[in-house]
Amino acid sequence: MANTYSQIHIQIVFTVKYRESLIPREHREELHKFITGIVSNRGQKLLAIFAMPDHIHLFVGMKPNISISDLVHDIKIASSKYINDKKWIKSLFRWQGGFGAFSYSQSHIKNVVNYILNQEEHHRKRTFKDEYLLILHKFQVEYEERYLFDWIE
């Protein structure tokens, strides 16, 4: 798109179906590289990625040529197929429906990247549910509890 300039930085968060811990640690880097390729092939810039066993955080510099929903859809479909084709788990791998998307200004990029890359440390202190609810409250996102992720308690 000629003469189109933008600065859009989005943190995207989504979970494994039923929040099961199915992303094997030994395949994390391979999954990161695969998803990086999807984001890049869609013309976007991945600033940070980190997959926990039950959820994933992405931080993307987005261009306005694709919707966030379309990008997340592409990532979920392709990465689910990739994980299943690789047979990383014995059952069928699926991402849960929905996602969180939160925008940040240029001045917050470094902090968000550090936050995402240090997910393991954050989750020693706070559960994913607590973390996600904190983000929703911080961004003043209205939500209905029944439409949030299916939580495993």
Secondary structure as UniProt FT lines:
FT   TURN            2..3
FT   STRAND          8..16
FT   HELIX           17..19
FT   HELIX           25..27
FT   HELIX           28..41
FT   TURN            42..43
FT   STRAND          45..51
FT   STRAND          55..62
FT   TURN            64..65
FT   HELIX           68..86
FT   STRAND          100..104
FT   HELIX           106..108
FT   HELIX           109..117
FT   HELIX           119..125
FT   HELIX           128..138
FT   TURN            139..140
FT   HELIX           145..147
//
